[in-house]
């Protein structure tokens, strides 16, 4: 085997599973609708099977790989190609070096490791790094969260975050045998298309959204009071009073639960909450 001949192996800590199904590779590449000369980011290229497909279709590939052994192979295979660049290291730490905030990259391709998929997608959005189109594989459980509808068990803060900026289309479910080594769970390929003129939420939106889903069984009233009291309470104002005013101005019932809201309602809550607290003396740490 190629990896064994090079003294290499898959590392569990990196969540590595090669996509070995050629039909699935083609589906992902086709989904990107690559135009010659377009920049495509590739997350976790491994030993370059999908990289070769991107280059054959005329893409300029910006690849991110953490494994030192695979980095060596990628440089040997593609290092001389002017349309290939490789950034070594943890993509969560290295991607901000590659672009200015606000620059939309034409495409992203990745068989996203299970241990970083949700974190990476959320990190891109919070830091305003958008892609015109993404074609990725994620664990089926994550895919269900990404495509969930309000009121369902899988609806989550990740659902809201991604659906505010992207139309997400399921492509194909992939059984374990589509990967090496074979995982015990199924995966799904998804296509993300950037929405035209998505509404940018206020700064407070992101921490507020997380707080509303911290305890799913609790009502909006309980979760929002906890958020206001711990993070953004104005001096001299009780958290319960601020929260009550938010619900009064938005017309949203505090007795509802977060999974019943739609995206516009989440934004409305954040806009009113920010308006009520932006003039306070206490700032919101970490926002």
C-alpha positions as CSV (number, residue, x, y, z in Angstrom):
1,X,0.0,0.0,0.0
2,X,1.2,3.5,-0.8
3,X,1.0,4.8,2.7
4,X,2.8,1.8,4.2
5,X,5.6,2.1,1.5
6,X,6.2,5.7,2.8
7,X,6.1,4.7,6.4
8,X,2.9,6.7,6.9
9,X,-0.5,6.0,8.5
10,X,-3.8,7.6,9.4
11,X,-3.8,9.5,12.7
12,X,-7.0,9.3,14.7
13,X,-6.3,12.6,16.5
14,X,-6.6,14.4,13.1
15,X,-9.9,12.6,12.3
16,X,-8.5,11.4,9.0
17,X,-10.6,9.3,6.6
18,X,-9.7,9.4,2.9
19,X,-12.7,9.6,0.5
20,X,-11.9,6.7,-1.8
21,X,-15.3,6.6,-3.6
22,X,-14.6,8.0,-7.1
23,X,-18.2,8.7,-7.8
24,X,-18.4,10.8,-4.6
25,X,-15.3,12.7,-5.5
26,X,-16.8,13.5,-8.9
27,X,-20.1,14.6,-7.3
28,X,-18.2,17.0,-5.0
29,X,-16.1,18.4,-7.8
30,X,-19.1,18.8,-10.1
31,X,-21.0,20.6,-7.4
32,X,-18.4,23.4,-7.2
33,X,-19.0,24.3,-10.9
34,X,-15.4,25.4,-11.2
35,X,-14.4,28.1,-13.7
36,X,-10.9,28.1,-14.9
37,X,-8.6,30.3,-12.8
38,X,-10.9,30.4,-9.8
39,X,-9.4,30.1,-6.3
40,X,-10.6,27.0,-4.4
41,X,-9.7,26.3,-0.8
42,X,-9.2,22.6,0.0
43,X,-9.3,21.5,3.6
44,X,-7.4,18.3,4.4
45,X,-6.2,17.2,1.0
46,X,-4.4,14.1,2.4
47,X,-2.3,12.6,-0.5
48,X,-4.0,14.7,-3.1
49,X,-6.7,12.7,-4.9
50,X,-9.2,15.6,-4.9
51,X,-6.4,18.1,-5.4
52,X,-5.5,16.5,-8.7
53,X,-9.2,16.8,-9.7
54,X,-9.3,20.5,-8.8
55,X,-6.1,21.2,-10.8
56,X,-7.3,19.3,-13.8
57,X,-10.4,21.5,-13.9
58,X,-8.3,24.6,-13.9
59,X,-8.7,25.7,-10.3
60,X,-6.0,27.6,-8.3
61,X,-5.8,25.5,-5.2
62,X,-5.1,26.8,-1.7
63,X,-4.7,23.7,0.4
64,X,-4.5,23.3,4.2
65,X,-3.0,20.2,5.6
66,X,-1.9,19.4,9.2
67,X,-0.2,16.0,8.7
68,X,3.6,16.4,8.2
69,X,3.8,13.2,6.1
70,X,1.1,14.2,3.8
71,X,2.5,17.7,3.5
72,X,5.7,16.1,2.1
73,X,3.8,14.0,-0.4
74,X,1.7,17.0,-1.5
75,X,4.8,19.1,-2.1
76,X,6.4,16.3,-4.1
77,X,3.3,15.8,-6.3
78,X,2.1,19.4,-6.8
79,X,4.9,21.7,-5.4
80,X,6.0,22.7,-8.9
81,X,2.5,23.6,-10.1
82,X,2.0,27.4,-10.1
83,X,-1.7,26.8,-9.4
84,X,-1.0,25.0,-6.1
85,X,-0.1,26.5,-2.7
86,X,0.0,24.7,0.6
87,X,-0.4,26.0,4.1
88,X,0.9,23.6,6.8
89,X,-0.7,23.3,10.2
90,X,-4.1,23.3,11.9
91,X,-6.5,25.0,9.5
92,X,-8.4,26.6,12.4
93,X,-5.2,28.5,13.2
94,X,-3.8,29.1,9.7
95,X,-6.7,30.1,7.5
96,X,-6.9,33.7,8.7
97,X,-3.4,34.2,7.2
98,X,-4.7,33.6,3.7
99,X,-7.2,36.3,3.1
100,X,-8.5,39.6,4.2
101,X,-11.8,39.7,6.1
102,X,-14.6,40.4,3.7
103,X,-13.1,38.9,0.6
104,X,-15.4,36.2,-0.9
105,X,-13.4,33.2,-2.1
106,X,-15.1,31.4,-5.1
107,X,-15.0,27.9,-3.6
108,X,-14.2,25.5,-0.8
109,X,-13.8,21.7,-1.0
110,X,-13.3,19.4,1.9
111,X,-13.9,16.0,3.5
112,X,-14.1,17.8,6.8
113,X,-12.8,15.9,9.8
114,X,-15.5,15.1,12.3
115,X,-13.7,16.8,15.1
116,X,-13.5,20.2,13.5
117,X,-16.4,20.4,10.9
118,X,-18.9,22.4,13.0
119,X,-16.2,24.6,14.6
120,X,-14.6,25.5,11.2
121,X,-17.9,26.3,9.5
122,X,-18.9,28.6,12.4
123,X,-15.5,30.2,12.6
124,X,-15.6,31.2,8.9
125,X,-19.0,32.8,9.4
126,X,-18.2,34.6,12.6
127,X,-15.1,36.0,11.1
128,X,-16.8,37.0,7.9
129,X,-14.9,34.6,5.6
130,X,-17.4,33.6,2.9
131,X,-17.3,31.3,-0.1
132,X,-19.5,31.6,-3.2
133,X,-19.9,27.9,-3.1
134,X,-18.8,25.0,-0.8
135,X,-18.8,21.3,-1.4
136,X,-18.1,19.3,1.7
137,X,-18.6,16.0,3.4
138,X,-19.6,15.8,7.1
139,X,-20.9,13.2,9.4
140,X,-24.5,12.4,8.8
141,X,-25.4,13.7,12.2
142,X,-23.8,17.1,11.5
143,X,-25.6,17.2,8.1
144,X,-28.9,16.7,9.8
145,X,-28.2,19.7,12.0
146,X,-27.1,21.8,9.1
147,X,-30.3,21.1,7.1
148,X,-32.8,20.9,10.0
149,X,-36.1,22.9,10.1
150,X,-37.3,25.0,13.0
151,X,-39.2,23.0,15.5
152,X,-37.3,19.8,14.9
153,X,-34.9,18.0,17.3
154,X,-31.9,18.6,15.1
155,X,-32.4,22.4,14.8
156,X,-29.5,24.1,16.5
157,X,-27.4,27.3,16.7
158,X,-25.3,25.8,13.9
159,X,-28.4,25.5,11.7
160,X,-29.3,29.1,12.3
161,X,-25.8,30.4,11.7
162,X,-25.2,28.6,8.4
163,X,-28.7,29.0,7.0
164,X,-28.5,32.8,7.5
165,X,-25.8,33.0,4.8
166,X,-26.1,29.8,2.7
167,X,-28.6,27.7,0.9
168,X,-27.6,24.2,1.9
169,X,-28.4,21.3,-0.5
170,X,-27.9,17.6,0.4
171,X,-26.0,15.8,-2.4
172,X,-25.5,12.1,-1.4
173,X,-25.3,10.0,1.7
174,X,-22.0,8.1,1.9
175,X,-21.7,4.7,3.7
176,X,-18.6,3.9,5.7
177,X,-17.0,1.9,2.8
178,X,-16.7,5.1,0.8
179,X,-13.7,6.0,3.2
180,X,-10.4,4.7,4.3
181,X,-10.1,3.8,7.1
182,X,-13.8,2.9,7.2
183,X,-15.7,4.9,9.9
184,X,-18.5,3.5,11.9
185,X,-20.9,6.2,10.9
186,X,-22.3,7.4,7.7
187,X,-21.5,10.8,6.1
188,X,-23.2,13.2,3.7
189,X,-22.0,15.4,0.9
190,X,-23.5,18.9,1.0
191,X,-23.4,21.9,-1.3
192,X,-23.5,25.4,0.2
193,X,-24.4,28.4,-2.0
194,X,-23.9,31.9,-0.6
195,X,-27.2,33.8,-0.4
196,X,-27.4,37.1,-2.3
197,X,-27.1,40.0,0.0
198,X,-27.4,38.1,3.3
199,X,-28.3,40.3,6.3
200,X,-25.4,40.9,8.7
201,X,-26.5,40.5,12.3
202,X,-25.4,42.8,15.1
203,X,-22.3,41.8,17.0
204,X,-24.2,40.5,20.0
205,X,-26.0,38.0,17.8
206,X,-23.4,35.3,17.9
207,X,-23.0,34.9,21.7
208,X,-26.7,35.4,22.2
209,X,-27.5,32.6,19.7
210,X,-25.2,30.2,21.5
211,X,-26.8,31.1,24.9
212,X,-30.3,30.4,23.7
213,X,-29.4,26.8,22.8
214,X,-27.3,26.0,25.8
215,X,-30.3,24.5,27.6
216,X,-32.7,23.4,24.9
217,X,-35.5,22.4,27.3
218,X,-35.5,25.9,28.9
219,X,-37.6,28.7,27.5
220,X,-36.3,31.8,25.8
221,X,-37.1,33.7,29.0
222,X,-34.8,31.6,31.1
223,X,-31.9,31.4,28.7
224,X,-32.0,35.1,27.8
225,X,-32.1,36.2,31.4
226,X,-29.0,34.1,32.1
227,X,-27.3,35.6,29.1
228,X,-28.2,39.2,30.0
229,X,-27.2,38.8,33.7
230,X,-23.8,37.1,33.0
231,X,-22.6,39.1,30.0
232,X,-24.3,42.3,29.0
233,X,-26.4,43.7,31.9
234,X,-26.4,47.5,32.0
235,X,-25.4,49.1,35.3
236,X,-28.4,49.6,37.5
237,X,-30.8,47.5,35.4
238,X,-32.1,44.1,36.4
239,X,-31.6,41.2,33.9
240,X,-35.3,40.3,34.2
241,X,-36.3,43.9,33.4
242,X,-34.1,44.1,30.3
243,X,-35.3,40.7,29.1
244,X,-38.9,41.6,29.6
245,X,-38.4,44.7,27.5
246,X,-36.8,42.7,24.7
247,X,-39.8,40.4,24.5
248,X,-42.2,43.4,24.6
249,X,-40.5,45.3,21.8
250,X,-40.1,42.2,19.6
251,X,-43.5,40.7,20.2
252,X,-41.8,37.3,20.7
253,X,-43.1,35.2,23.6
254,X,-40.6,34.4,26.2
255,X,-42.4,31.1,26.8
256,X,-41.2,29.7,23.5
257,X,-38.1,27.6,23.0
258,X,-35.2,28.6,20.7
259,X,-35.8,25.8,18.2
260,X,-39.2,27.3,17.4
261,X,-37.8,30.6,16.1
262,X,-36.9,31.4,12.5
263,X,-33.9,33.3,11.4
264,X,-35.6,36.7,11.3
265,X,-36.8,36.3,14.8
266,X,-33.3,35.6,16.1
267,X,-32.0,38.7,14.3
268,X,-34.8,40.8,15.7
269,X,-34.0,39.6,19.3
270,X,-30.4,40.5,18.8
271,X,-31.1,43.9,17.3
272,X,-33.4,45.0,20.1
273,X,-31.1,43.5,22.8
274,X,-28.1,45.4,21.3
275,X,-30.1,48.6,21.2
276,X,-31.0,48.3,24.8
277,X,-27.5,47.5,26.0
278,X,-25.1,49.3,23.7
279,X,-25.2,52.5,25.9
280,X,-24.6,50.6,29.1
281,X,-21.4,50.9,31.1
282,X,-20.7,47.2,31.2
283,X,-19.2,45.8,28.0
284,X,-19.6,42.2,26.8
285,X,-16.3,40.3,27.2
286,X,-15.4,38.0,24.4
287,X,-17.9,39.4,21.9
